Structures are given as structure tokens and as C-alpha cells.
Amino acid sequence: MPSSPKETNTRKTSPWRLGWSAARANLVPGLVLQTAAALLLVAYYYNDAVAEQLNTLAQFKKRSGLAYAAASGMLFCGIIPWLFRMAVASLRPAHPANDLLFGIFWWSGMAVLTDTFYQVQAALWGDDTATRTVLAKVACDMLVFTPLLAAPFNAMAHAWKALGFSLAATRSELRGKWYRRIVLPNLVPNWMLWTPGMAIVYSLPTLLQLPVANLIGCFWALLCTSIAADGRTGENPGNPSAKDRR
């Protein structure tokens, strides 16, 4: 089936240019989100009440283990964004039940993977929040884990969903230079949002890293969905985060 002019132009456009366009479109909400996360970090270290509440959450996560990771990913990256889309008529998915089930299972699984990665990071680089430790974790996250594992997995999963959960259509879509077409355009906005975002996350104790990352991911999904509702960008706001995994 011949591609439409829009599809042809998209395929010929540099993935870096597409990514930069998406990054510029989401610059302001990204800065707002990063500022909010930075304020939370400052409050944790300088406000006893905030620190007490977050430390209570950390202890709950410690007792719950990976069950907390699965449940929080399901709630913050799957259910809440789905409820928001259901509340906005123009964004309501064509098959709400399928969309919800995908969000529940996919984001719970990705949260477990991410939490495991944070623990591996702590084992590799240390459990402290010294500057060199934070920088090592951010570099490993942004340059290894995200482009080689998290972003491709998420791109393939969302392609599968967008193609009606057809394995045959997904295999066809992933032929050729699929990484260049599907993954690379998301890496630029990914790095723009999540490089400073993960510096903030890794500046917290390991037990608090996933809860804060999921919170950022949730609000990022809501911001991107709001942009889509207003028609301000034609990029792919359907992914709950530029990072494609949180």
C-alpha cells in the first residue's frame, strides 16, 4: 500500500530533526516539571515534614519490594493517564478496555525493570548521593539503559498497540531501519527531559528513586496529553514519557 505524502515526508525527515521539533514543542512543560522535581528534592533535604513523609514512603517500598514497583507503575503511568484520556472526549481511545489493559501490564512490568535497574546502579556505583555517583548513574542511564533497552522496548510495545496488537503488522513495521524511524526521534526529547530529571532522581536515596521517577512520568504524561488536546503539537504525545519507560 503506497504511503501518503505525510508518511513519505516523515520517513525522509531526519530523526534528529523530528526529535528536536518534539523537544521544542515540549520545552516549557518539561521545564515546569523539572522545576517542580527540583523543589521536591530541596524540600526533602531542607524540610523535616517533607523528609518524614518521603522516608515513610521509602520504608513502605522497602517492605513491599517489587510489588510496590509494579503497583506504582500501573497506577501512575497506566491508570491515571488512561483516566485523563477518558475524561477528554477528543483523546478517548477507540478501544478503552484494551488501552487500559495494555497500560496496566506494560507499565507495571517496566516499573519492575526500572526499579531493578536502579538497584543495579546502586550496586555498581554506590548507594550515596555524591556528585560523581549521581553523574555516573545519569550517564549509564541516558547512554546505555535508555537507548539500548528501555526506549526500543517501549517503541516496539507501542507500535504493537498502535497496530491493533497485530504481531504480523508489528513485524512488518519493525523491518528495515526501524530504530532510526521509531526510536531515535524520541531520544532527543527524552534526553532533554530526563537528563536533569534523572540527576534529581539519583540525588535521592535509592528507595525513593522509583516513586519520584513515576511521579515525574505521570505528570509528564498528563502534560503531553494536554498538549495533544489543545492541538499544539503533532508529535507523539501518546507515550507517557519522553523516556518511554517511567
DAJO-V187066 format. One record per backbone hydrogen bond with DSSP energy under -1.0 kcal/mol. NH is the residue of the N-H (numbers start at 0). CO is the residue of the C=O. E is the energy in kcal/mol with one decimal. If there is no record, write none. Layout:
BEGIN
NH_CO_E + NH_CO_E
END
This chain:
BEGIN
7_3_-2.6 + 8_4_-2.6 + 9_5_-2.1 + 10_6_-2.2 + 11_7_-1.7 + 12_8_-1.6 + 17_13_-2.3 + 18_14_-2.4 + 19_15_-2.5 + 20_16_-2.3 + 21_17_-2.2 + 22_18_-2.5 + 23_19_-2.5 + 24_20_-2.1 + 25_21_-1.6 + 26_23_-1.2 + 29_25_-2.0 + 30_26_-2.4 + 31_27_-2.4 + 32_28_-2.4 + 33_29_-2.5 + 34_30_-2.4 + 35_31_-2.2 + 36_32_-2.3 + 37_33_-2.4 + 38_34_-2.4 + 39_35_-1.9 + 40_36_-2.0 + 41_37_-2.5 + 42_38_-2.6 + 43_39_-2.1 + 44_40_-1.6 + 45_41_-1.7 + 46_42_-2.2 + 50_46_-2.5 + 51_47_-2.5 + 52_48_-2.0 + 53_49_-2.5 + 54_50_-2.5 + 55_51_-1.8 + 56_52_-1.8 + 57_53_-2.3 + 58_54_-2.1 + 59_55_-2.0 + 60_56_-2.5 + 61_57_-2.2 + 62_58_-2.0 + 63_59_-2.0 + 64_60_-2.3 + 66_63_-1.3 + 67_64_-1.0 + 68_64_-1.0 + 69_65_-2.6 + 70_66_-2.4 + 71_67_-3.0 + 72_68_-2.4 + 73_69_-2.2 + 74_70_-2.2 + 75_71_-2.9 + 76_72_-1.7 + 78_73_-2.8 + 79_74_-2.7 + 81_77_-1.3 + 82_78_-2.7 + 83_79_-2.1 + 84_80_-2.3 + 85_81_-2.4 + 86_82_-1.4 + 90_87_-1.7 + 98_94_-2.5 + 99_95_-2.6 + 100_96_-2.6 + 101_97_-2.4 + 102_98_-2.3 + 103_99_-2.7 + 104_100_-2.4 + 105_101_-2.9 + 106_102_-1.8 + 107_103_-1.3 + 108_104_-1.8 + 109_105_-2.5 + 110_106_-1.7 + 111_107_-1.7 + 112_108_-2.2 + 113_109_-2.8 + 114_110_-2.7 + 115_111_-2.2 + 116_112_-2.2 + 117_113_-2.3 + 118_114_-1.8 + 119_115_-2.2 + 120_116_-2.7 + 121_117_-2.1 + 122_118_-1.9 + 123_119_-2.4 + 124_120_-3.0 + 125_121_-1.5 + 133_129_-2.5 + 134_130_-2.6 + 135_131_-2.0 + 136_132_-2.2 + 137_133_-2.5 + 138_134_-2.5 + 139_135_-2.3 + 140_136_-2.4 + 141_137_-3.2 + 142_138_-2.4 + 143_139_-1.3 + 144_139_-2.1 + 145_140_-2.7 + 147_143_-1.8 + 148_144_-1.7 + 149_144_-2.4 + 150_145_-2.8 + 152_148_-2.3 + 153_149_-2.4 + 154_150_-2.5 + 155_151_-2.6 + 156_152_-2.4 + 157_153_-2.6 + 158_154_-2.1 + 159_155_-2.3 + 160_156_-2.0 + 161_157_-2.8 + 162_158_-1.8 + 163_160_-1.6 + 164_159_-2.6 + 169_165_-2.0 + 170_166_-2.6 + 171_167_-1.9 + 172_168_-2.2 + 173_169_-1.9 + 174_171_-1.3 + 177_175_-1.7 + 180_176_-2.1 + 181_177_-3.2 + 182_178_-1.2 + 183_178_-2.4 + 185_182_-1.5 + 186_183_-1.3 + 189_185_-1.6 + 190_186_-3.1 + 191_187_-2.3 + 192_188_-2.4 + 193_189_-3.0 + 194_190_-1.8 + 196_192_-1.3 + 197_193_-3.3 + 198_194_-1.5 + 199_195_-1.7 + 200_196_-2.2 + 201_197_-3.0 + 203_200_-1.6 + 207_204_-1.8 + 208_205_-1.2 + 211_207_-1.9 + 212_208_-2.4 + 213_209_-2.9 + 214_210_-1.7 + 215_211_-2.5 + 216_212_-2.6 + 217_213_-2.4 + 218_214_-2.2 + 219_215_-2.4 + 220_216_-2.1 + 221_217_-2.1 + 222_218_-2.4 + 223_219_-2.7 + 224_220_-2.3 + 225_221_-2.1 + 226_222_-2.2 + 227_223_-2.1 + 228_224_-2.2 + 229_225_-1.8 + 231_226_-1.9 + 236_234_-1.3 + 243_240_-1.8
END
